[in-house]
Amino acid sequence: MNYRHAYHAGNFADVLKHSVLFALIEAMQAKATQFAFIDTHAGSGCYALDGVEAGKTGEYKDGISRLLFPDLHPNSGKGQALPPLLRRWLDAILRLPGNDHGLKLYPGSPLQVANAMREIDSAQLCELHPEEATRLRDLFHHDHRVHVHQRNGYEALKALLPPKEKRGLVLIDPPYEAQEAEYRVIEKALKAALERWPTGVYAVWYPIKLRSQVQPFHRWLQHCSARRVLRAELLVHPDDSPLRLNGSGMVILNAPWKLDEALRDSLRVMAPMLSQERPAQWRLDWLVEDSAS
């Protein structure tokens, strides 16, 4: 309840998370039928990069700013041609009202998805923190496709799954205040969700400090009931210190067809652009691969 994403909006971890999320939404829209988006930890939906919180950390300067304005960052891949997927995602951020004259606002997952959704699609947004939930409601009060729930997102999955649309994407993006214990909560939630809705697509973001903290979760995923599990990671520091965020990852359960192909070029280009003291590293591989796909 103490975590506020406004301090970290647009950082290198958001770049990975939201570029993958954008690719997922495009994959969902490859079919004409409607889909539902469910966010278990939605936050407030939009963040002012010139606000007090973002100003205190400036984390966006080593994240989204490097991709949008490489000329301002000599070591961030100046002159690098952006893959089409990455260009479409960045253009969507710049089209946000308020960003007409430069990057002032950074959209969280709910707003990025809502801006990309079609009229037939819907979003269920869960946020437990009262102030964040209020901001979320204010942001979407005119959008009939979006429904905000002030409740525990893990518990809400029991009521929201399966969605009436039959197709959809669940984003699980907690603040990990419980540290390693959060993974056990996620595992329990995913197990129940897959039982209720085995064909759903589930995307889980996770921080990387020590590799040993993440490995048990990956081993659990290799034995879960999902037919395909894709892993995407980006490290800007070695994964051997618990004192800072060294990188982050996304795992996608029941990953859409060819999602790995869609992401590979983006990760390859993003890594040098987000490098800090040493070259950033990236990984894209299958923890579970359906041999029939």
C-alpha positions, -999 to 999 in steps of 0.1 A, spaced: 0 0 0 30 23 3 43 19 -32 36 47 -57 45 41 -93 47 78 -100 83 77 -87 93 51 -113 70 59 -143 87 55 -176 119 39 -163 137 11 -181 114 -16 -165 83 2 -178 99 3 -212 102 -35 -212 67 -40 -197 48 -17 -218 65 -25 -251 56 -62 -245 21 -52 -235 17 -32 -267 28 -63 -287 3 -84 -268 -26 -60 -275 -17 -60 -312 -17 -98 -311 -51 -99 -295 -64 -76 -322 -52 -98 -350 -85 -116 -346 -117 -97 -353 -135 -110 -322 -137 -89 -290 -114 -94 -261 -111 -84 -224 -82 -68 -206 -79 -74 -169 -53 -55 -148 -48 -68 -112 -26 -38 -101 -37 -9 -123 -22 21 -104 -36 56 -113 -33 52 -150 -12 82 -160 18 100 -145 32 135 -148 69 133 -156 73 169 -146 56 162 -112 71 161 -78 74 123 -76 90 117 -110 112 148 -105 127 133 -73 140 102 -91 142 111 -128 141 74 -136 123 81 -169 155 98 -182 172 64 -183 141 48 -197 115 61 -221 134 94 -227 163 74 -242 141 58 -268 122 89 -277 151 114 -277 183 94 -284 201 125 -295 201 137 -259 218 106 -247 251 101 -266 255 64 -255 219 53 -262 221 41 -297 219 74 -317 210 67 -352 196 33 -345 166 25 -367 136 15 -346 117 -16 -354 81 -10 -365 66 -24 -333 87 -1 -312 80 29 -334 42 23 -332 44 20 -294 64 52 -290 42 71 -314 12 61 -293 28 76 -262 36 109 -281 0 111 -292 -12 113 -256 -29 147 -250 -4 167 -230 26 154 -250 21 178 -279 52 197 -270 74 171 -256 72 143 -231 52 155 -201 29 125 -193 36 88 -192 6 65 -196 4 35 -173 -8 1 -185 -45 9 -182 -43 40 -204 -19 25 -229 -43 -4 -234 -75 18 -234 -60 40 -261 -52 9 -282 -85 -10 -276 -113 -11 -301 -149 -2 -294 -158 -38 -290 -131 -46 -264 -133 -40 -226 -111 -34 -196 -115 -44 -160 -90 -25 -138 -83 -34 -102 -66 -11 -78 -67 -14 -40 -51 19 -30 -80 44 -24 -63 75 -39 -50 56 -69 -84 41 -75 -100 75 -74 -76 89 -100 -82 58 -121 -120 64 -120 -115 101 -129 -94 92 -158 -119 68 -174 -152 82 -162 -163 89 -198 -151 56 -212 -179 30 -211 -155 2 -221 -135 6 -189 -146 -6 -154 -126 2 -123 -127 -20 -92 -113 -8 -59 -103 -43 -46 -75 -68 -43 -67 -78 -79 -58 -114 -70 -92 -119 -53 -110 -102 -82 -98 -128 -107 -122 -153 -91 -151 -131 -101 -138 -118 -134 -127 -150 -150 -136 -162 -174 -147 -130 -190 -179 -129 -211 -158 -121 -242 -142 -156 -240 -109 -141 -252 -86 -119 -232 -54 -109 -215 -47 -107 -177 -18 -84 -166 -3 -92 -132 20 -64 -122 23 -61 -84 47 -37 -66 65 -67 -49 64 -51 -15 63 -86 -1 96 -94 -19 100 -131 -27 67 -140 -10 49 -122 -38 59 -150 -62 40 -175 -41 9 -153 -42 12 -150 -80 16 -188 -84 -15 -194 -63 -35 -169 -83 -22 -182 -117 -31 -218 -107 -66 -209 -98 -70 -187 -129 -58 -214 -153 -83 -238 -138 -111 -213 -143 -99 -201 -177 -72 -223 -192 -72 -205 -226 -66 -170 -213 -34 -151 -219 -16 -142 -187 13 -117 -186 33 -113 -153 59 -86 -148 87 -92 -123 117 -73 -109 152 -87 -111 177 -80 -83 191 -114 -74 187 -141 -100 182 -167 -72 150 -149 -62 134 -154 -96 145 -189 -104 119 -208 -82 91 -189 -100 105 -199 -134 107 -235 -123 71 -234 -111 60 -220 -145 78 -248 -163 54 -272 -146 22 -252 -147 -7 -261 -170 -1 -233 -196 7 -247 -230 33 -220 -238 53 -197 -215 74 -171 -231 101 -152 -211 114 -117 -220 140 -100 -198 162 -69 -199 191 -63 -176 209 -30 -172 230 -42 -143 243 -77 -133 216 -97 -115 238 -102 -84 228 -73 -60 197 -70 -38 202 -33 -33 189 -20 -66 166 -29 -95 190 -46 -119 165 -55 -146 130 -69 -151 112 -95 -170 78 -105 -184 65 -140 -186 35 -146 -209 14 -178 -203 -4 -191 -234 16 -166 -254 -1 -157 -288 13 -171 -319 45 -155 -332 47 -131 -302 84 -140 -298 91 -130 -334 73 -97 -328 94 -89 -297 129 -100 -308 139 -70 -329 125 -46 -303 146 -62 -275 177 -62 -296 174 -25 -303 162 -15 -269 192 -31 -251 219 -8 -263 197 23 -260 190 15 -224 226 5 -214 241 23 -184 276 16 -169 279 -16 -191 260 -30 -221 225 -41 -212 216 -77 -217 184 -92 -230 168 -126 -232 138 -140 -251 131 -177 -248 105 -203 -241 101 -218 -206 73 -240 -220 69 -245 -257 39 -264 -272 54 -288 -297 21 -288 -316 22 -250 -321 
